[in-house]
């Protein structure tokens, strides 16, 4: 790999195997699991956030962005965006108890 000089075979397995069932009758239509949130500006992807949706928790811990856009404070923006959607997310997930940012 170009950035880390790792050999490709060392990168073929996921970091964590989830024991969470992907679909549940009372869960979201998309299922539980990890998802990528893409942030675009003028037809250019500028950031990607990783969000984990579980029955009792929504976790948004990782965000990576293009360094040309560091001045936009995309980490703060992504956190505020998740907070602004909290009521809608809470309605969708009846067992939800916490957000982790």
N, C-alpha and C positions, 0 to 999 in steps of 0.2 A: 504494500500500500504506500502511496506517495507521501502521505503526511507522517506516518509513524514508522515506516520501514518494516512493518510487521509482515510476516509471511501470510498469504491469503488463507491457508488452512487453519490458522489460529483464530480466524475471524468468522467462521461459518456457523457457530452455535450462538443462540441467544444468551444474554447475560443472566437472565432469570427465566425459569420455566414457571408459568403461573398455574396455581392449583385452582384458580377461580373458573367456574363454569362460564363459558362465553355467553350463552343465552339462558335466560330465565323467563318464565311466564310473566313475572311481575317486573321484569327489568326493561331497559330501554330497547327500542326497536333495533338499534345498531349493535346491541350486545354490550357486555362488559369487556374491559381490557384496556390496552394502551392505544392511543390515537395520536396523530400528528396534526397540529394546527398550523396551517401555512399563512404567512403574512406577506401580502404582495403590495408593491408600489410601482405604478407605471409598467405593468407587464413584467415585473422583475421580482423574484422571490427575495425577500430581505430578511426573513426570520422563520424559524420553525420551533414550535413549542411541543413538548411531549406531555400529554395529559392522560392520567390513569383514571378510569371510571369504574368504581367498585360499588357494591350495594349500599355501603354506609359512608363512603368517602369519595371525594373528587380530589385528586392530587395533581398539581401542576408544578413540578419542581425544576424541570429542565427547559431551557430556551437557548437556542444558538442563533446568531445573526451575523450578517455580513458586516465586517468592520467599517465599511464605508458609511454605515447607518448608525454607528454608535451614538451619535449626538441625538438621535430620536428617542433614547431611553426606552427601547422596545421591551425590556424586561418589566419596567413599571407599567407600560401600556398593556401588556398581556395580562398582568395581574389585575389591573383595573377593569379590563374587559371581562375577565372571569367573574369578578365581584359584581359587575353590572348585570350579568346573566344569572346570578345566584337565585333570584326568585323563580325564574323559569326552570332552572335545573332542579330546584327543590320540589317543584310541582311534578316534575317528571320522575323523580326518584323518591318515593314515599319514605324509604328507610334511611335516607341521607341524614347524617349527623354532623359532618364536618367537611370543610374545605382546607386543603393544605397547599400553601403557596410557597 
